[in-house]
Amino acid sequence: MTPDLLARLREAQAAKRPVALLTRLSDGRQRLWPDDSVPAALSEAAEAALRDDKASAVALDGDKWFVHPHNPPARLIVVGAVHVAQALVPMAATLGFAVTVVDPRRAFATPERFPGVSLSFDWPDEAMAALALDGRSAVVTLTHDPKLDDPALDVALRSPCFYIGALGSRRTHAKRVARLQEMGHGEGAIARIRAPVGLDIAAVTASEIALSVLAEVVAARRGAALAQRNAPAVAAA
């Protein structure tokens, strides 16, 4: 790798901009996608590697290229500095997620309760706008308070984030659906919300609920099939 290419790669990483490093195996020639112009086949392979977060090899005109994706960390935005969040945040950090806890209630969102975690005290919709949710973002609302959860869900539903989950019973979610519909969200958009949040593992404790939530986030990130458990609530609204 040349010093110039290394500097450009580090610059992209510092800016948290996804890029793919393309290396021709026969002679070590390298390109950085999408910054450098490359043939269509390499461009498609680079785009797929970034989307799937997985390295690959591609043959082009008799040469083999190694495609190495350099994605920024996947992000988990947790709305509500509650007990479940205290269990969820360290688990998510262990799996490599960049975690932000959003809660304007400073008595709950403290460094003592969430050591080493990025905290936002903005109102959830303002925090979400500032965080600029993208396709590598997951959002989980945990407060049970419509004043906090609904603004966050409103922004999340208008974003390309790969996962949206909301804590609460089916009855609670049915009421939530009605409110979101009044905010202009259609059935298809609302169906993106995983509610009740988390995989059904009969979780009871805060740690068990956190485990079920994180497992579902990982499943969504990796493209696993997830049952539409929230469909009845949407239909009933």
PAZAPA-4460 file (N, C-alpha, C; in steps of 0.05 Angstrom, whole numbers, plus 32768, in hexadecimal, padded with zeros to 4 digits):
% residues 237
    n_x    n_y    n_z   ca_x   ca_y   ca_z    c_x    c_y    c_z   seq   type   mol
   8011   7FE8   8000   8000   8000   8000   8012   8019   8000     1      M     A
   800B   802B   7FEE   801B   8044   7FED   8013   8057   8004     2      T     A
   8025   8069   800B   801E   807C   8021   8005   808C   801A     3      P     A
   8003   8093   8000   7FEB   80A4   7FF8   7FD1   8094   7FFC     4      D     A
   7FD1   807B   7FF3   7FB9   806B   7FF6   7FB3   8066   8014     5      L     A
   7FC7   8061   8024   7FC3   805D   8040   7FB7   8076   804D     6      L     A
   7FC1   808D   8045   7FB6   80A6   8050   7F99   80AA   8048     7      A     A
   7F92   80A3   802F   7F76   80A6   8027   7F64   8092   8035     8      R     A
   7F6E   807A   803A   7F5E   8066   8049   7F5A   806F   8065     9      L     A
   7F6E   807A   8072   7F6B   8083   808D   7F59   809C   808F    10      R     A
   7F5A   80AC   807B   7F48   80C4   807A   7F2B   80BB   8078    11      E     A
   7F26   80A7   8067   7F0A   809C   8065   7F01   8090   807F    12      A     A
   7F13   8081   808C   7F0C   8074   80A5   7F06   8089   80BB    13      Q     A
   7F16   809E   80BB   7F12   80B4   80CF   7EF7   80C2   80CB    14      A     A
   7EEF   80C4   80B1   7ED6   80D1   80AB   7EBE   80BD   80AC    15      A     A
   7EC4   80A4   80B4   7EB0   808F   80B5   7EA2   808C   809B    16      K     A
   7EB1   808D   8085   7EA7   808A   806A   7EAD   806E   8060    17      R     A
   7E99   805F   8057   7E9F   8044   804D   7EAE   8044   8033    18      P     A
   7EC4   8035   8032   7ED4   8032   801A   7EDD   8015   8017    19      V     A
   7EE4   800D   7FFF   7EEE   7FF2   7FFB   7F0A   7FF4   7FEF    20      A     A
   7F1C   7FE4   7FFA   7F37   7FE3   7FF0   7F39   7FCC   7FDC    21      L     A
   7F40   7FD2   7FC3   7F42   7FBE   7FAE   7F5F   7FB8   7FA8    22      L     A
   7F67   7F9F   7FAA   7F83   7F97   7FA5   7F84   7F82   7F8F    23      T     A
   7F94   7F88   7F7A   7F98   7F74   7F65   7FAE   7F61   7F6F    24      R     A
   7FA7   7F48   7F70   7FB9   7F34   7F7D   7FD2   7F2F   7F6D    25      L     A
   7FD2   7F33   7F53   7FE9   7F2D   7F43   8000   7F3F   7F48    26      S     A
   7FFB   7F59   7F4E   8011   7F6C   7F51   800D   7F7F   7F69    27      D     A
   7FF8   7F7C   7F78   7FF4   7F8D   7F8F   7FE8   7FA9   7F89    28      G     A
   7FE1   7FAE   7F70   7FD5   7FC8   7F69   7FBC   7FCC   7F79    29      R     A
   7FB8   7FE4   7F83   7FA1   7FE9   7F94   7F91   8002   7F8B    30      Q     A
   7F77   8001   7F91   7F65   8017   7F8C   7F52   8019   7FA4    31      R     A
   7F48   8032   7FA9   7F36   8037   7FBE   7F1B   803F   7FB2    32      L     A
   7F06   802F   7FB8   7EEC   8034   7FAD   7EDA   8040   7FC2    33      W     A
   7ECA   8054   7FBC   7EC3   805E   7FA2   7ED4   8076   7F98    34      P     A
   7EEA   807C   7FA6   7EFA   8093   7F9F   7F07   8090   7F84    35      D     A
   7F11   8079   7F7E   7F20   8074   7F65   7F0D   8068   7F50    36      D     A
   7F12   806F   7F38   7F02   8063   7F22   7F0B   8047   7F1C    37      S     A
   7EF8   8034   7F1C   7EFE   8018   7F17   7EEA   800D   7F04    38      V     A
   7EF0   7FF6   7EF7   7EDC   7FE9   7EE5   7EC2   7FE2   7EF4    39      P     A
   7EAD   7FDF   7EE5   7E93   7FDB   7EF1   7E92   7FC2   7F02    40      A     A
   7EA0   7FAC   7EFA   7E9F   7F93   7F09   7EAC   7F97   7F25    41      A     A
   7EC1   7FA7   7F26   7ECE   7FAC   7F40   7EBC   7FBE   7F51    42      L     A
   7EB0   7FD1   7F44   7E9E   7FE3   7F53   7E87   7FD4   7F5F    43      S     A
   7E7B   7FC1   7F50   7E65   7FB1   7F5B   7E6E   7F9F   7F72    44      E     A
   7E86   7F94   7F6F   7E91   7F83   7F84   7E97   7F93   7F9D    45      A     A
   7EA1   7FAC   7F9A   7EA7   7FBD   7FB1   7E8D   7FC5   7FBF    46      A     A
   7E79   7FCC   7FAF   7E5F   7FD4   7FBB   7E53   7FBC   7FCA    47      E     A
   7E55   7FA4   7FC0   7E4A   7F8C   7FCD   7E5A   7F87   7FE7    48      A     A
   7E74   7F8A   7FE6   7E84   7F85   7FFE   7E7D   7F98   8015    49      A     A
   7E78   7FB1   800E   7E71   7FC5   8022   7E55   7FBF   802D    50      L     A
   7E43   7FB8   801B   7E27   7FB2   8023   7E27   7F9A   8036    51      R     A
   7E36   7F85   802F   7E35   7F6C   803E   7E4A   7F6B   8055    52      D     A
   7E5B   7F80   8055   7E70   7F82   8069   7E82   7F69   8068    53      D     A
   7E89   7F60   8050   7E97   7F47   804C   7EAB   7F4A   8035    54      K     A
   7EC4   7F42   8039   7ED8   7F43   8024   7ED2   7F2E   800F    55      A     A
   7EDC   7F33   7FF7   7ED6   7F20   7FE1   7EED   7F22   7FCD    56      S     A
   7EED   7F0F   7FBA   7F00   7F0F   7FA4   7EF1   7F10   7F8A    57      A     A
   7EFB   7F1E   7F76   7EEE   7F20   7F5C   7F02   7F1E   7F46    58      V     A
   7EFB   7F10   7F31   7F0C   7F0D   7F1A   7F05   7F21   7F04    59      A     A
   7F19   7F2F   7EF9   7F14   7F43   7EE5   7F2A   7F41   7ED0    60      L     A
   7F22   7F3A   7EB7   7F36   7F38   7EA1   7F4E   7F27   7EA8    61      D     A
   7F48   7F11   7EB5   7F5D   7EFE   7EBB   7F6C   7F04   7ED5    62      G     A
   7F67   7F1A   7EE1   7F74   7F22   7EFB   7F61   7F1E   7F12    63      D     A
   7F6C   7F17   7F29   7F5B   7F15   7F41   7F60   7F2D   7F52    64      K     A
   7F4A   7F38   7F5C   7F4B   7F4F   7F6F   7F3F   7F47   7F8A    65      W     A
   7F4B   7F50   7F9F   7F41   7F4C   7FBA   7F33   7F65   7FC2    66      F     A
   7F1A   7F63   7FCB   7F09   7F7A   7FD2   7F06   7F7A   7FF0    67      V     A
   7F11   7F8E   7FFD   7F10   7F8F   801A   7F00   7FA7   8023    68      H     A
   7EE8   7FA3   802F   7ED7   7FB9   8038   7EE2   7FC6   8051    69      P     A
   7EE1   7FE0   8052   7EE8   7FEF   806B   7ECF   8000   8072    70      H     A
   7EBE   7FF4   8082   7EA5   8002   808A   7EAA   800F   80A6    71      N     A
   7E9C   8025   80AB   7E9C   802F   80C6   7E8D   801C   80D8    72      P     A
   7E90   801D   80F2   7E81   800A   8104   7E63   800E   8101    73      P     A
   7E55   7FF7   8102   7E38   7FF9   8103   7E30   8008   811D    74      A     A
   7E1B   8017   811C   7E13   8028   8133   7DF9   801E   813F    75      R     A
   7DF8   8020   8159   7DDF   801A   8168   7DD8   8033   8178    76      L     A
   7DC1   803E   8172   7DB7   8055   8181   7DA1   804C   8193    77      I     A
   7DA5   804F   81AD   7D93   8046   81C2   7D85   805E   81CD    78      V     A
   7D6A   805F   81CB   7D5B   8075   81D6   7D4F   806C   81F1    79      V     A
   7D59   8078   8206   7D51   8071   8221   7D67   8065   8232    80      G     A
   7D70   8074   8246   7D86   806A   8257   7D7B   805A   826E    81      A     A
   7D6D   8044   8267   7D5F   8034   827B   7D70   801B   8282    82      V     A
   7D65   800A   8293   7D74   7FF2   829C   7D7B   7FE0   8284    83      H     A
   7D68   7FDC   8272   7D6E   7FCB   825B   7D85   7FD6   824B    84      V     A
   7D86   7FF1   8248   7D9C   7FFE   823A   7DB7   7FF8   8247    85      A     A
   7DB7   7FF9   8262   7DD0   7FF4   8271   7DDB   7FD8   826A    86      Q     A
   7DC9   7FC5   8266   7DD2   7FAA   825E   7DD9   7FA8   8241    87      A     A
   7DC9   7FB6   8230   7DCC   7FB4   8213   7DE6   7FC1   8209    88      L     A
   7DEC   7FD9   8214   7E03   7FE9   820A   7E1D   7FDA   820A    89      V     A
   7E26   7FCE   8221   7E40   7FC0   8221   7E40   7FA8   820F    90      P     A
   7E29   7F9A   820C   7E28   7F83   81FA   7E2C   7F8C   81DD    91      M     A
   7E1F   7FA2   81D6   7E22   7FAC   81BB   7E3E   7FB6   81B5    92      A     A
   7E4B   7FC3   81C9   7E66   7FCC   81C5   7E79   7FB5   81C1    93      A     A
   7E74   7F9F   81CF   7E85   7F87   81CB   7E83   7F7C   81AF    94      T     A
   7E6C   7F7F   81A2   7E69   7F76   8187   7E72   7F8A   8172    95      L     A
   7E7D   7FA0   817B   7E89   7FB3   8168   7E76   7FCA   8160    96      G     A
   7E5F   7FCC   816C   7E4D   7FE2   8165   7E57   7FFC   8173    97      F     A
   7E55   8012   8164   7E59   802C   8170   7E3E   8035   817C    98      A     A
   7E3D   8037   8196   7E24   803B   81A4   7E20   8058   81AD    99      V     A
   7E08   8062   81A9   7E00   807C   81B4   7DE7   8079   81C4   100      T     A
   7DE6   8083   81DC   7DCE   8083   81ED   7DC2   809F   81EC   101      V     A
   7DA9   80A0   81E5   7D9B   80BA   81E3   7D86   80BB   81F9   102      V     A
   7D88   80D0   8209   7D74   80D4   821E   7D77   80F0   822A   103      D     A
   7D63   8101   8227   7D66   811C   8232   7D65   811D   8250   104      P     A
   7D5E   8107   825D   7D5C   8105   827A   7D78   8100   8285   105      R     A
   7D85   8115   828C   7DA2   8113   8295   7DA5   8102   82AE   106      R     A
   7D91   80FF   82BE   7D93   80EF   82D6   7D97   80D1   82CF   107      A     A
   7D8D   80C9   82B7   7D90   80AE   82AE   7DA9   80AA   829C   108      F     A
   7DAD   80BC   828A   7DC3   80BA   8277   7DDC   80C6   8283   109      A     A
   7DEA   80B7   8294   7E01   80C1   82A1   7E1A   80AF   829A   110      T     A
   7E32   80BB   829A   7E4A   80AB   8295   7E4E   8094   82A9   111      P     A
   7E43   8098   82C1   7E46   8083   82D5   7E35   806A   82CD   112      E     A
   7E1E   806E   82C1   7E0D   8058   82B9   7E15   804D   829E   113      R     A
   7E21   805E   828D   7E2A   8056   8273   7E47   805F   826D   114      F     A
   7E5A   8052   827B   7E76   805A   8279   7E80   8056   825C   115      P     A
   7E8E   806A   8252   7E9C   8067   8238   7E89   8067   8221   116      G     A
   7E70   8070   8224   7E5C   806F   820F   7E55   808C   8207   117      V     A
   7E50   808F   81ED   7E47   80AA   81E4   7E2B   80AF   81ED   118      S     A
   7E27   80C5   81FA   7E0C   80CD   8205   7E02   80E6   81F7   119      L     A
   7DE9   80E6   81F0   7DDC   80FE   81E5   7DC5   8106   81F6   120      S     A
   7DC4   811F   81FF   7DAF   8129   8210   7D9B   8139   8200   121      F     A
   7D9D   8139   81E5   7D8A   8147   81D4   7D6F   8138   81D4   122      D     A
   7D5A   8146   81CC   7D41   8139   81C8   7D44   8124   81B2   123      W     A
   7D38   810D   81B4   7D3E   80F7   81A1   7D3E   80FE   8184   124      P     A
   7D2A   810E   817A   7D29   8114   815E   7D41   8125   8156   125      D     A
   7D49   8138   8167   7D61   8148   8162   7D7A   8137   8162   126      E     A
   7D7B   8125   8175   7D93   8113   8177   7D95   8102   815E   127      A     A
   7D7E   80F7   8155   7D7E   80E6   813D   7D87   80F6   8124   128      M     A
   7D7D   810E   8122   7D85   811E   810B   7DA3   8124   810B   129      A     A
   7DAE   812A   8123   7DCA   812F   8125   7DDB   8116   811F   130      A     A
   7DD1   80FF   8126   7DE0   80E6   8122   7DDF   80DD   8105   131      L     A
   7DCD   80E8   80F5   7DCB   80E2   80D8   7DCA   80C4   80D4   132      A     A
   7DB4   80B8   80DB   7DB0   809B   80D9   7DB5   8092   80BC   133      L     A
   7DC3   807C   80B9   7DC9   8070   809F   7DC3   8053   809F   134      D     A
   7DCB   8045   8089   7DC5   8029   8086   7DD5   8017   8099   135      G     A
   7DE8   8022   80A8   7DF7   8012   80BC   7DEF   801A   80D8   136      R     A
   7DD7   8026   80DB   7DCD   802E   80F5   7DB5   801D   80FD   137      S     A
   7DB5   8017   8117   7D9E   800A   8124   7D94   801C   813A   138      A     A
   7D79   801C   813D   7D6D   802D   8151   7D5B   801C   8163   139      V     A
   7D5E   801F   817D   7D4D   8011   8191   7D42   8025   81A5   140      V     A
   7D28   8026   81A7   7D1C   8038   81BB   7D12   8028   81D3   141      T     A
   7D19   8031   81EB   7D14   8021   8203   7D06   8030   8219   142      L     A
   7CFC   8049   8215   7CF3   8059   822B   7CD6   8053   8233   143      T     A
   7CC5   8048   8221   7CA9   8045   8227   7C9A   8060   8227   144      H     A
   7CA8   8076   8222   7C9D   8090   8223   7C99   809B   8207   145      D     A
   7C80   809E   81FE   7C7C   80A8   81E2   7C89   80C3   81DC   146      P     A
   7C8D   80D3   81F1   7C9A   80ED   81EC   7CB7   80EA   81E4   147      K     A
   7CC3   80D4   81EB   7CDF   80CE   81E4   7CE1   80BA   81CD   148      L     A
   7CD1   80A5   81CF   7CD4   8090   81BA   7CC9   8099   819F   149      D     A
   7CB2   80A6   819F   7CA5   80AD   8185   7CB6   80BF   8174   150      D     A
   7CC2   80D5   817F   7CD2   80E5   816E   7CEA   80D6   8162   151      P     A
   7CF5   80C4   8172   7D0C   80B4   8168   7D03   80A2   8151   152      A     A
   7CEC   8095   8155   7CE2   8082   8141   7CDA   8091   8128   153      L     A
   7CD0   80A9   812B   7CC8   80B9   8113   7CE0   80BE   8101   154      D     A
   7CF7   80C6   810D   7D0F   80CB   80FE   7D1A   80B1   80F3   155      V     A
   7D1A   809C   8103   7D25   8082   80FA   7D16   8077   80E2   156      A     A
   7CFC   807A   80E3   7CEC   806F   80CD   7CF0   807F   80B2   157      L     A
   7CFA   8096   80B5   7D00   80A6   809D   7D1D   80A3   8093   158      R     A
   7D2B   8091   80A0   7D48   808C   809A   7D4C   8070   808F   159      S     A
   7D64   806B   8084   7D69   8050   8079   7D75   803D   808E   160      P     A
   7D73   8043   80A8   7D7F   8031   80BC   7D75   8015   80B8   161      C     A
   7D87   8001   80BF   7D80   7FE5   80B9   7D6F   7FD8   80CE   162      F     A
   7D6C   7FE5   80E5   7D5C   7FD8   80FA   7D4F   7FEE   810B   163      Y     A
   7D35   7FE9   8112   7D27   7FFB   8124   7D17   7FE9   8137   164      I     A
   7D1C   7FEC   8151   7D0E   7FDC   8165   7D03   7FEE   817B   165      G     A
   7CEC   7FE5   8186   7CE0   7FF5   819B   7CD6   7FE3   81B1   166      A     A
   7CDD   7FE9   81CA   7CD5   7FD9   81E1   7CB8   7FDF   81E7   167      L     A
   7CA9   7FCA   81EF   7C8D   7FCE   81F6   7C7C   7FB6   81EE   168      G     A
   7C65   7FB4   81FA   7C53   7F9E   81F4   7C45   7FA2   81D9   169      S     A
   7C36   7F8E   81D0   7C27   7F92   81B7   7C12   7FA7   81BA   170      R     A
   7C05   7FA9   81D2   7BF1   7FBE   81D6   7BFF   7FD9   81D5   171      R     A
   7C16   7FDC   81E2   7C25   7FF5   81E1   7C2C   7FFC   81C4   172      T     A
   7C34   7FE8   81B5   7C3C   7FED   8199   7C25   7FF5   8188   173      H     A
   7C0D   7FE9   818D   7BF6   7FF1   817D   7BF0   800F   8181   174      A     A
   7BF2   8018   8199   7BEE   8035   819E   7C04   8045   8191   175      K     A
   7C1D   803B   8191   7C33   8048   8184   7C2E   804A   8166   176      R     A
   7C24   8034   815A   7C1E   8034   813E   7C0B   804A   8136   177      V     A
   7BF6   804D   8147   7BE2   8062   8141   7BEE   807E   8142   178      A     A
   7C00   8082   8155   7C0D   809C   8156   7C1F   80A1   813E   179      R     A
   7C2E   808D   8136   7C40   8090   811F   7C30   8094   8106   180      L     A
   7C19   8087   8104   7C08   808B   80EC   7BFF   80A8   80EB   181      Q     A
   7BF9   80B4   8102   7BF1   80D0   8103   7C08   80E2   80FB   182      E     A
   7C20   80D8   80FE   7C38   80E8   80F7   7C3F   80E5   80D9   183      M     A
   7C2F   80D4   80CB   7C32   80D2   80AE   7C3F   80B8   80A4   184      G     A
   7C45   80A6   80B6   7C52   808D   80AE   7C3E   8078   80A6   185      H     A
   7C43   806B   808F   7C31   8056   8085   7C37   803B   8091   186      G     A
   7C26   8028   808B   7C29   800D   8096   7C43   8000   808E   187      E     A
   7C4C   8004   8076   7C66   7FF8   806D   7C7D   8003   807D   188      G     A
   7C7E   801D   8083   7C93   8028   8092   7C92   801E   80AF   189      A     A
   7C7A   801F   80BB   7C78   8017   80D7   7C7F   7FF9   80DB   190      I     A
   7C7A   7FE9   80C7   7C81   7FCD   80C8   7C9F   7FC8   80CC   191      A     A
   7CB0   7FDD   80C7   7CCD   7FDA   80CB   7CD3   7FD8   80E9   192      R     A
   7CC1   7FE1   80FA   7CC7   7FE1   8116   7CC4   7FC5   8122   193      I     A
   7CD9   7FBC   812F   7CD8   7FA2   813D   7CCC   7FA7   8158   194      R     A
   7CB3   7F9E   815C   7CA5   7FA2   8175   7C92   7F8B   817A   195      A     A
   7C93   7F7E   8191   7CA6   7F83   81A7   7CC3   7F7E   819E   196      P     A
   7CD5   7F8F   81A7   7CF0   7F8E   819E   7CFE   7F74   81A8   197      V     A
   7D10   7F6A   8197   7D20   7F53   819F   7D16   7F38   8196   198      G     A
   7D27   7F25   8194   7D1F   7F0A   818D   7D10   7EFE   81A4   199      L     A
   7CFD   7EED   819E   7CEC   7EE0   81B2   7CFB   7ECA   81C0   200      D     A
   7D08   7ED0   81D6   7D17   7EBC   81E6   7D0B   7EBA   8202   201      I     A
   7CF3   7EC5   8205   7CE5   7EC5   8220   7CF6   7ED4   8234   202      A     A
   7D03   7EEA   822B   7D14   7EFA   823D   7D03   7F07   8253   203      A     A
   7D0F   7F09   826A   7D02   7F14   8282   7D13   7F2B   828D   204      V     A
   7D2C   7F26   8293   7D3D   7F3A   82A0   7D47   7F4E   828C   205      T     A
   7D52   7F64   8296   7D5C   7F79   8285   7D73   7F6E   8273   206      A     A
   7D84   7F5E   827E   7D9A   7F52   826E   7D90   7F3F   8258   207      S     A
   7D7B   7F2F   825F   7D70   7F1D   824B   7D62   7F2D   8235   208      E     A
   7D54   7F42   823C   7D47   7F53   8227   7D5C   7F5F   8216   209      I     A
   7D72   7F69   8222   7D88   7F75   8213   7D93   7F60   81FF   210      A     A
   7D97   7F48   8209   7DA1   7F33   81F7   7D8F   7F2D   81E0   211      L     A
   7D75   7F2D   81E5   7D62   7F27   81CF   7D62   7F3E   81BB   212      S     A
   7D65   7F57   81C4   7D65   7F6E   81B3   7D7E   7F6D   81A1   213      V     A
   7D95   7F69   81AE   7DAE   7F69   819E   7DAF   7F52   818A   214      L     A
   7DA4   7F3B   8192   7DA3   7F25   817F   7D93   7F2C   8167   215      A     A
   7D7D   7F3A   816B   7D6C   7F41   8154   7D7A   7F56   8143   216      E     A
   7D88   7F69   814F   7D97   7F7D   8140   7DAC   7F6F   812E   217      V     A
   7DBA   7F5C   813A   7DCF   7F4D   812A   7DC2   7F3E   8114   218      V     A
   7DAB   7F31   811A   7D9D   7F22   8105   7D95   7F34   80EE   219      A     A
   7D8B   7F4C   80F4   7D83   7F5F   80DF   7D9B   7F68   80CF   220      A     A
   7DB1   7F6D   80DD   7DC9   7F76   80D0   7DD4   7F61   80BD   221      R     A
   7DD2   7F48   80C4   7DDD   7F32   80B4   7DC9   7F27   80A0   222      R     A
   7DB1   7F32   809F   7D9E   7F2A   808B   7D8E   7F11   8091   223      G     A
   7D8D   7F0A   80AB   7D7D   7EF3   80B3   7D5F   7EF9   80B0   224      A     A
   7D4F   7EE5   80AA   7D32   7EE8   80A8   7D27   7EED   80C4   225      A     A
   7D16   7F01   80C6   7D0A   7F07   80E0   7CEB   7F08   80DC   226      L     A
   7CDD   7EF9   80ED   7CC0   7EF8   80EC   7CB4   7F14   80F2   227      A     A
   7C9F   7F1B   80E4   7C92   7F34   80E8   7C7F   7F33   8100   228      Q     A
   7C8B   7F32   8118   7C7A   7F30   8131   7C6A   7F48   8136   229      R     A
   7C71   7F5F   812A   7C61   7F77   812F   7C4A   7F7B   811B   230      N     A
   7C47   7F69   8108   7C32   7F6C   80F4   7C16   7F6E   80FF   231      A     A
   7C0E   7F5E   8113   7BF3   7F60   811D   7BED   7F7C   8129   232      P     A
   7C01   7F88   8136   7BFD   7FA2   8143   7BF9   7FB7   812D   233      A     A
   7C08   7FB5   8117   7C05   7FC8   8101   7BE9   7FC6   80F5   234      V     A
   7BE1   7FAD   80F0   7BC7   7FA8   80E4   7BB0   7FB2   80F5   235      A     A
   7BB4   7FB0   810F   7B9E   7FB7   8122   7B9B   7FD5   8125   236      A     A
   7BB0   7FE4   811E   7BB0   8000   8123   7B9C   800F   8111   237      A     A
***
